[in-house]
Amino acid sequence: MTDQLTYRDLAALMKKGAGLTVDPDELERRPGNEFAAFGLDSLGLLGIVGELENRHELAMPSEADKCRTPKEFLDLVNAHLAAGV
């Protein structure tokens, strides 16, 4: 995984952290759709945030588990990773 999270990375995290198989191309085609449209609930999003924190040994922003769309999540997480906070 690079320093910037991609839709492909997010799809892999959805599989690992929430047990959902989602086509990364579908995430990229519909980045403004709510996570619920892809079958992801708030508990699954918490699993993804936890997985990211473990991989990067970096606390994710508290807002990360409140993101409603893939685009919102990627924008927030990538800005946080770029800042290295």
N, CA, C and O atoms as a printed pandas DataFrame, in Angstrom:
     atom_number atom_name residue_name chain_id  residue_number  x_coord  y_coord  z_coord
0              1         N          MET        A               1    0.843   -1.173    0.000
1              2        CA          MET        A               1    0.000    0.000    0.000
2              3         C          MET        A               1    0.890    1.239    0.000
3              4         O          MET        A               1    1.869    1.307    0.742
4              5         N          THR        A               2    0.545    2.213   -0.833
5              6        CA          THR        A               2    1.315    3.450   -0.904
6              7         C          THR        A               2    0.897    4.381    0.234
7              8         O          THR        A               2    0.045    4.045    1.057
8              9         N          ASP        A               3    1.521    5.560    0.256
9             10        CA          ASP        A               3    1.158    6.553    1.261
10            11         C          ASP        A               3   -0.226    7.135    1.009
11            12         O          ASP        A               3   -0.850    7.675    1.922
12            13         N          GLN        A               4   -0.702    7.027   -0.212
13            14        CA          GLN        A               4   -2.043    7.498   -0.542
14            15         C          GLN        A               4   -2.953    6.296   -0.768
15            16         O          GLN        A               4   -2.642    5.404   -1.557
16            17         N          LEU        A               5   -4.061    6.288   -0.077
17            18        CA          LEU        A               5   -5.027    5.208   -0.177
18            19         C          LEU        A               5   -5.823    5.359   -1.471
19            20         O          LEU        A               5   -6.313    6.447   -1.771
20            21         N          THR        A               6   -5.956    4.278   -2.239
21            22        CA          THR        A               6   -6.705    4.294   -3.492
22            23         C          THR        A               6   -8.029    3.564   -3.295
23            24         O          THR        A               6   -8.270    2.962   -2.248
24            25         N          TYR        A               7   -8.882    3.625   -4.314
25            26        CA          TYR        A               7  -10.139    2.881   -4.255
26            27         C          TYR        A               7   -9.867    1.374   -4.197
27            28         O          TYR        A               7  -10.601    0.630   -3.547
28            29         N          ARG        A               8   -8.821    0.939   -4.872
29            30        CA          ARG        A               8   -8.437   -0.472   -4.815
30            31         C          ARG        A               8   -8.025   -0.854   -3.388
31            32         O          ARG        A               8   -8.403   -1.915   -2.891
32            33         N          ASP        A               9   -7.258    0.006   -2.744
33            34        CA          ASP        A               9   -6.867   -0.224   -1.350
34            35         C          ASP        A               9   -8.096   -0.262   -0.446
35            36         O          ASP        A               9   -8.203   -1.109    0.441
36            37         N          LEU        A              10   -9.013    0.661   -0.680
37            38        CA          LEU        A              10  -10.222    0.714    0.138
38            39         C          LEU        A              10  -11.046   -0.556   -0.029
39            40         O          LEU        A              10  -11.574   -1.084    0.950
40            41         N          ALA        A              11  -11.160   -1.048   -1.249
41            42        CA          ALA        A              11  -11.898   -2.295   -1.482
42            43         C          ALA        A              11  -11.236   -3.452   -0.730
43            44         O          ALA        A              11  -11.928   -4.290   -0.153
44            45         N          ALA        A              12   -9.901   -3.503   -0.734
45            46        CA          ALA        A              12   -9.185   -4.558    0.002
46            47         C          ALA        A              12   -9.417   -4.421    1.504
47            48         O          ALA        A              12   -9.570   -5.420    2.207
48            49         N          LEU        A              13   -9.442   -3.182    1.992
49            50        CA          LEU        A              13   -9.703   -2.951    3.410
50            51         C          LEU        A              13  -11.135   -3.324    3.773
51            52         O          LEU        A              13  -11.384   -3.820    4.872
52            53         N          MET        A              14  -12.068   -3.095    2.872
53            54        CA          MET        A              14  -13.456   -3.481    3.124
54            55         C          MET        A              14  -13.563   -4.996    3.243
55            56         O          MET        A              14  -14.347   -5.507    4.044
56            57         N          LYS        A              15  -12.779   -5.709    2.451
57            58        CA          LYS        A              15  -12.761   -7.175    2.520
58            59         C          LYS        A              15  -12.142   -7.633    3.846
59            60         O          LYS        A              15  -12.702   -8.480    4.543
60            61         N          LYS        A              16  -11.000   -7.073    4.178
61            62        CA          LYS        A              16  -10.287   -7.507    5.374
62            63         C          LYS        A              16  -10.939   -7.009    6.664
63            64         O          LYS        A              16  -11.079   -7.770    7.622
64            65         N          GLY        A              17  -11.335   -5.745    6.691
65            66        CA          GLY        A              17  -11.854   -5.155    7.921
66            67         C          GLY        A              17  -13.329   -5.361    8.166
67            68         O          GLY        A              17  -13.793   -5.268    9.302
68            69         N          ALA        A              18  -14.091   -5.649    7.079
69            70        CA          ALA        A              18  -15.537   -5.772    7.230
70            71         C          ALA        A              18  -16.106   -7.023    6.577
71            72         O          ALA        A              18  -17.299   -7.298    6.699
72            73         N          GLY        A              19  -15.259   -7.787    5.881
73            74        CA          GLY        A              19  -15.740   -9.012    5.245
74            75         C          GLY        A              19  -16.589   -8.790    4.007
75            76         O          GLY        A              19  -17.344   -9.677    3.610
76            77         N          LEU        A              20  -16.477   -7.610    3.385
77            78        CA          LEU        A              20  -17.263   -7.298    2.185
78            79         C          LEU        A              20  -16.407   -7.374    0.936
79            80         O          LEU        A              20  -15.284   -6.871    0.913
80            81         N          THR        A              21  -16.930   -7.993   -0.087
81            82        CA          THR        A              21  -16.259   -8.001   -1.377
82            83         C          THR        A              21  -16.912   -6.936   -2.243
83            84         O          THR        A              21  -18.084   -7.041   -2.606
84            85         N          VAL        A              22  -16.137   -5.909   -2.567
85            86        CA          VAL        A              22  -16.627   -4.789   -3.365
86            87         C          VAL        A              22  -15.668   -4.579   -4.525
87            88         O          VAL        A              22  -14.450   -4.586   -4.344
88            89         N          ASP        A              23  -16.218   -4.394   -5.705
89            90        CA          ASP        A              23  -15.413   -4.119   -6.888
90            91         C          ASP        A              23  -14.812   -2.716   -6.757
91            92         O          ASP        A              23  -15.548   -1.734   -6.661
92            93         N          PRO        A              24  -13.478   -2.617   -6.752
93            94        CA          PRO        A              24  -12.864   -1.292   -6.607
94            95         C          PRO        A              24  -13.247   -0.333   -7.729
95            96         O          PRO        A              24  -13.311    0.878   -7.515
96            97         N          ASP        A              25  -13.502   -0.863   -8.920
97            98        CA          ASP        A              25  -13.923    0.000  -10.025
98            99         C          ASP        A              25  -15.300    0.601   -9.736
99           100         O          ASP        A              25  -15.582    1.735  -10.122
100          101         N          GLU        A              26  -16.144   -0.158   -9.062
101          102        CA          GLU        A              26  -17.467    0.333   -8.694
102          103         C          GLU        A              26  -17.341    1.455   -7.653
103          104         O          GLU        A              26  -18.061    2.451   -7.724
104          105         N          LEU        A              27  -16.435    1.293   -6.696
105          106        CA          LEU        A              27  -16.194    2.358   -5.716
106          107         C          LEU        A              27  -15.739    3.628   -6.425
107          108         O          LEU        A              27  -16.178    4.728   -6.092
108          109         N          GLU        A              28  -14.862    3.466   -7.396
109          110        CA          GLU        A              28  -14.325    4.622   -8.109
110          111         C          GLU        A              28  -15.367    5.272   -9.017
111          112         O          GLU        A              28  -15.367    6.490   -9.193
112          113         N          ARG        A              29  -16.253    4.459   -9.590
113          114        CA          ARG        A              29  -17.307    4.999  -10.452
114          115         C          ARG        A              29  -18.382    5.731   -9.649
115          116         O          ARG        A              29  -19.024    6.653  -10.152
116          117         N          ARG        A              30  -18.571    5.311   -8.398
117          118        CA          ARG        A              30  -19.643    5.882   -7.566
118          119         C          ARG        A              30  -19.087    6.385   -6.225
119          120         O          ARG        A              30  -19.574    5.977   -5.171
120          121         N          PRO        A              31  -18.087    7.255   -6.249
121          122        CA          PRO        A              31  -17.431    7.665   -5.003
122          123         C          PRO        A              31  -18.322    8.470   -4.067
123          124         O          PRO        A              31  -18.045    8.556   -2.871
124          125         N          GLY        A              32  -19.381    9.055   -4.595
125          126        CA          GLY        A              32  -20.277    9.857   -3.771
126          127         C          GLY        A              32  -21.422    9.073   -3.165
127          128         O          GLY        A              32  -22.182    9.606   -2.357
128          129         N          ASN        A              33  -21.555    7.803   -3.550
129          130        CA          ASN        A              33  -22.603    6.967   -2.952
130          131         C          ASN        A              33  -22.240    6.658   -1.511
131          132         O          ASN        A              33  -21.066    6.501   -1.176
132          133         N          GLU        A              34  -23.240    6.573   -0.675
133          134        CA          GLU        A              34  -22.981    6.256    0.724
134          135         C          GLU        A              34  -22.452    4.838    0.862
135          136         O          GLU        A              34  -22.765    3.964    0.053
136          137         N          PHE        A              35  -21.643    4.617    1.902
137          138        CA          PHE        A              35  -21.094    3.292    2.153
138          139         C          PHE        A              35  -22.192    2.239    2.252
139          140         O          PHE        A              35  -21.985    1.090    1.860
140          141         N          ALA        A              36  -23.346    2.616    2.767
141          142        CA          ALA        A              36  -24.446    1.664    2.913
142          143         C          ALA        A              36  -24.839    1.052    1.570
143          144         O          ALA        A              36  -25.272   -0.099    1.521
144          145         N          ALA        A              37  -24.694    1.803    0.488
145          146        CA          ALA        A              37  -25.015    1.288   -0.849
146          147         C          ALA        A              37  -24.087    0.141   -1.246
147          148         O          ALA        A              37  -24.422   -0.668   -2.112
148          149         N          PHE        A              38  -22.921    0.078   -0.607
149          150        CA          PHE        A              38  -21.956   -0.994   -0.870
150          151         C          PHE        A              38  -22.027   -2.080    0.199
151          152         O          PHE        A              38  -21.264   -3.046    0.165
152          153         N          GLY        A              39  -22.955   -1.913    1.155
153          154        CA          GLY        A              39  -23.127   -2.913    2.209
154          155         C          GLY        A              39  -22.302   -2.661    3.456
155          156         O          GLY        A              39  -22.266   -3.506    4.350
156          157         N          LEU        A              40  -21.642   -1.520    3.535
157          158        CA          LEU        A              40  -20.783   -1.229    4.680
158          159         C          LEU        A              40  -21.543   -0.417    5.717
159          160         O          LEU        A              40  -22.111    0.631    5.409
160          161         N          ASP        A              41  -21.546   -0.911    6.948
161          162        CA          ASP        A              41  -22.186   -0.177    8.039
162          163         C          ASP        A              41  -21.121    0.478    8.918
163          164         O          ASP        A              41  -19.927    0.374    8.639
164          165         N          SER        A              42  -21.557    1.147    9.969
165          166        CA          SER        A              42  -20.619    1.883   10.820
166          167         C          SER        A              42  -19.637    0.962   11.532
167          168         O          SER        A              42  -18.484    1.337   11.746
168          169         N          LEU        A              43  -20.072   -0.224   11.896
169          170        CA          LEU        A              43  -19.167   -1.177   12.545
170          171         C          LEU        A              43  -18.080   -1.633   11.569
171          172         O          LEU        A              43  -16.917   -1.767   11.948
172          173         N          GLY        A              44  -18.457   -1.867   10.328
173          174        CA          GLY        A              44  -17.475   -2.232    9.308
174          175         C          GLY        A              44  -16.479   -1.124    9.060
175          176         O          GLY        A              44  -15.293   -1.381    8.852
176          177         N          LEU        A              45  -16.961    0.121    9.083
177          178        CA          LEU        A              45  -16.064    1.258    8.885
178          179         C          LEU        A              45  -15.077    1.360   10.043
179          180         O          LEU        A              45  -13.915    1.710    9.837
180          181         N          LEU        A              46  -15.523    1.060   11.243
181          182        CA          LEU        A              46  -14.609    1.031   12.394
182          183         C          LEU        A              46  -13.519   -0.017   12.192
183          184         O          LEU        A              46  -12.363    0.212   12.547
184          185         N          GLY        A              47  -13.881   -1.160   11.627
185          186        CA          GLY        A              47  -12.898   -2.201   11.337
186          187         C          GLY        A              47  -11.857   -1.730   10.342
187          188         O          GLY        A              47  -10.675   -2.047   10.474
188          189         N          ILE        A              48  -12.289   -0.977    9.352
189          190        CA          ILE        A              48  -11.372   -0.440    8.345
190          191         C          ILE        A              48  -10.428    0.581    8.976
191          192         O          ILE        A              48   -9.226    0.569    8.713
192          193         N          VAL        A              49  -10.972    1.455    9.802
193          194        CA          VAL        A              49  -10.149    2.458   10.485
194          195         C          VAL        A              49   -9.109    1.760   11.362
195          196         O          VAL        A              49   -7.941    2.147   11.370
196          197         N          GLY        A              50   -9.532    0.733   12.097
197          198        CA          GLY        A              50   -8.597   -0.017   12.939
198          199         C          GLY        A              50   -7.492   -0.668   12.134
199          200         O          GLY        A              50   -6.330   -0.653   12.540
200          201         N          GLU        A              51   -7.846   -1.239   10.996
201          202        CA          GLU        A              51   -6.846   -1.866   10.123
202          203         C          GLU        A              51   -5.837   -0.833    9.620
203          204         O          GLU        A              51   -4.637   -1.101    9.582
204          205         N          LEU        A              52   -6.323    0.340    9.236
205          206        CA          LEU        A              52   -5.423    1.407    8.785
206          207         C          LEU        A              52   -4.495    1.856    9.899
207          208         O          LEU        A              52   -3.309    2.086    9.665
208          209         N          GLU        A              53   -5.017    1.980   11.094
209          210        CA          GLU        A              53   -4.184    2.399   12.221
210          211         C          GLU        A              53   -3.089    1.377   12.495
211          212         O          GLU        A              53   -1.955    1.746   12.799
212          213         N          ASN        A              54   -3.422    0.106   12.391
213          214        CA          ASN        A              54   -2.419   -0.943   12.592
214          215         C          ASN        A              54   -1.358   -0.913   11.492
215          216         O          ASN        A              54   -0.168   -1.041   11.782
216          217         N          ARG        A              55   -1.766   -0.751   10.261
217          218        CA          ARG        A              55   -0.817   -0.753    9.139
218          219         C          ARG        A              55    0.136    0.424    9.171
219          220         O          ARG        A              55    1.326    0.286    8.888
220          221         N          HIS        A              56   -0.395    1.576    9.517
221          222        CA          HIS        A              56    0.405    2.801    9.448
222          223         C          HIS        A              56    0.957    3.222   10.799
223          224         O          HIS        A              56    1.690    4.206   10.898
224          225         N          GLU        A              57    0.605    2.473   11.841
225          226        CA          GLU        A              57    1.023    2.816   13.205
226          227         C          GLU        A              57    0.786    4.296   13.470
227          228         O          GLU        A              57    1.656    5.009   13.970
228          229         N          LEU        A              58   -0.407    4.730   13.120
229          230        CA          LEU        A              58   -0.776    6.129   13.194
230          231         C          LEU        A              58   -2.270    6.199   13.484
231          232         O          LEU        A              58   -3.066    5.554   12.801
232          233         N          ALA        A              59   -2.654    6.974   14.486
233          234        CA          ALA        A              59   -4.080    7.136   14.785
234          235         C          ALA        A              59   -4.750    7.888   13.639
235          236         O          ALA        A              59   -4.241    8.900   13.159
236          237         N          MET        A              60   -5.889    7.379   13.215
237          238        CA          MET        A              60   -6.654    8.043   12.173
238          239         C          MET        A              60   -7.499    9.143   12.823
239          240         O          MET        A              60   -7.779    9.084   14.020
240          241         N          PRO        A              61   -7.904   10.142   12.041
241          242        CA          PRO        A              61   -8.724   11.216   12.599
242          243         C          PRO        A              61  -10.029   10.645   13.169
243          244         O          PRO        A              61  -10.573    9.668   12.656
244          245         N          SER        A              62  -10.506   11.269   14.224
245          246        CA          SER        A              62  -11.729   10.777   14.865
246          247         C          SER        A              62  -12.927   10.830   13.918
247          248         O          SER        A              62  -13.889   10.085   14.104
248          249         N          GLU        A              63  -12.884   11.685   12.920
249          250        CA          GLU        A              63  -13.983   11.794   11.958
250          251         C          GLU        A              63  -14.017   10.634   10.964
251          252         O          GLU        A              63  -15.017   10.451   10.271
252          253         N          ALA        A              64  -12.955    9.860   10.883
253          254        CA          ALA        A              64  -12.854    8.812    9.861
254          255         C          ALA        A              64  -13.991    7.808    9.950
255          256         O          ALA        A              64  -14.504    7.362    8.923
256          257         N          ASP        A              65  -14.389    7.447   11.160
257          258        CA          ASP        A              65  -15.448    6.455   11.277
258          259         C          ASP        A              65  -16.844    7.052   11.106
259          260         O          ASP        A              65  -17.846    6.353   11.251
260          261         N          LYS        A              66  -16.901    8.337   10.801
261          262        CA          LYS        A              66  -18.180    8.995   10.553
262          263         C          LYS        A              66  -18.367    9.359    9.080
263          264         O          LYS        A              66  -19.410    9.895    8.704
264          265         N          CYS        A              67  -17.379    9.077    8.257
265          266        CA          CYS        A              67  -17.479    9.364    6.826
266          267         C          CYS        A              67  -18.632    8.567    6.237
267          268         O          CYS        A              67  -18.884    7.426    6.626
268          269         N          ARG        A              68  -19.321    9.184    5.300
269          270        CA          ARG        A              68  -20.497    8.539    4.718
270          271         C          ARG        A              68  -20.253    7.969    3.315
271          272         O          ARG        A              68  -21.007    7.117    2.844
272          273         N          THR        A              69  -19.184    8.452    2.648
273          274        CA          THR        A              69  -18.929    8.010    1.280
274          275         C          THR        A              69  -17.463    7.613    1.109
275          276         O          THR        A              69  -16.608    8.049    1.880
276          277         N          PRO        A              70  -17.172    6.791    0.105
277          278        CA          PRO        A              70  -15.780    6.449   -0.172
278          279         C          PRO        A              70  -14.913    7.679   -0.447
279          280         O          PRO        A              70  -13.783    7.754    0.035
280          281         N          LYS        A              71  -15.425    8.641   -1.211
281          282        CA          LYS        A              71  -14.647    9.841   -1.518
282          283         C          LYS        A              71  -14.331   10.633   -0.255
283          284         O          LYS        A              71  -13.194   11.058   -0.049
284          285         N          GLU        A              72  -15.327   10.825    0.576
285          286        CA          GLU        A              72  -15.120   11.558    1.826
286          287         C          GLU        A              72  -14.056   10.860    2.682
287          288         O          GLU        A              72  -13.185   11.512    3.258
288          289         N          PHE        A              73  -14.138    9.534    2.758
289          290        CA          PHE        A              73  -13.191    8.759    3.554
290          291         C          PHE        A              73  -11.783    8.871    2.992
291          292         O          PHE        A              73  -10.837    9.141    3.732
292          293         N          LEU        A              74  -11.636    8.664    1.674
293          294        CA          LEU        A              74  -10.308    8.733    1.060
294          295         C          LEU        A              74   -9.710   10.129    1.174
295          296         O          LEU        A              74   -8.517   10.267    1.446
296          297         N          ASP        A              75  -10.516   11.159    0.971
297          298        CA          ASP        A              75  -10.004   12.526    1.089
298          299         C          ASP        A              75   -9.478   12.783    2.500
299          300         O          ASP        A              75   -8.391   13.336    2.663
300          301         N          LEU        A              76  -10.233   12.389    3.510
301          302        CA          LEU        A              76   -9.846   12.605    4.900
302          303         C          LEU        A              76   -8.596   11.810    5.253
303          304         O          LEU        A              76   -7.643   12.359    5.805
304          305         N          VAL        A              77   -8.599   10.523    4.936
305          306        CA          VAL        A              77   -7.472    9.661    5.301
306          307         C          VAL        A              77   -6.209   10.064    4.537
307          308         O          VAL        A              77   -5.128   10.112    5.124
308          309         N          ASN        A              78   -6.327   10.350    3.261
309          310        CA          ASN        A              78   -5.145   10.741    2.483
310          311         C          ASN        A              78   -4.557   12.064    2.952
311          312         O          ASN        A              78   -3.336   12.219    2.969
312          313         N          ALA        A              79   -5.396   13.015    3.330
313          314        CA          ALA        A              79   -4.884   14.270    3.868
314          315         C          ALA        A              79   -4.145   14.007    5.189
315          316         O          ALA        A              79   -3.105   14.606    5.464
316          317         N          HIS        A              80   -4.693   13.117    5.982
317          318        CA          HIS        A              80   -4.076   12.772    7.267
318          319         C          HIS        A              80   -2.741   12.052    7.063
319          320         O          HIS        A              80   -1.761   12.350    7.746
320          321         N          LEU        A              81   -2.707   11.111    6.129
321          322        CA          LEU        A              81   -1.466   10.391    5.837
322          323         C          LEU        A              81   -0.402   11.330    5.273
323          324         O          LEU        A              81    0.775   11.218    5.615
324          325         N          ALA        A              82   -0.818   12.255    4.407
325          326        CA          ALA        A              82    0.135   13.200    3.825
326          327         C          ALA        A              82    0.727   14.106    4.894
327          328         O          ALA        A              82    1.899   14.476    4.825
328          329         N          ALA        A              83   -0.090   14.463    5.882
329          330        CA          ALA        A              83    0.390   15.320    6.964
330          331         C          ALA        A              83    1.274   14.567    7.944
331          332         O          ALA        A              83    2.088   15.164    8.648
332          333         N          GLY        A              84    1.105   13.235    7.982
333          334        CA          GLY        A              84    1.908   12.403    8.866
334          335         C          GLY        A              84    1.653   12.677   10.341
335          336         O          GLY        A              84    2.517   12.459   11.190
336          337         N          VAL        A              85    0.459   13.156   10.622
337          338        CA          VAL        A              85    0.108   13.511   12.009
338          339         C          VAL        A              85   -0.144   12.282   12.842
339          340         O          VAL        A              85   -0.450   12.394   14.029
